[in-house]
Amino acid sequence: MKTKIGTILDEELVKKLKERSNREDRSMSDILHEALQGYFQKGPRQRELRLAAVDNFCSKPFNLPDQEIQKLLVEEYFEQ
């Protein structure tokens, strides 16, 4: 069963959604549905991992020990 909802999105986000919808020949609803399913399956941990990666690379640019660089290279932040 599906339910219709109304929401307000950023104009640029809607533009990208429409472009992807056209490119993939899919409805915007299908793309949003898939995106939300992925978000709820992966949960907030995914965001935490991405923020940690940004913090590690940006807070100490070019000053990471080799051991830390190897650890980050092995970690699959976007596939957890």
Order of alpha helices (4+ residues) and beta strands (2+ residues): alpha-alpha-alpha-alpha
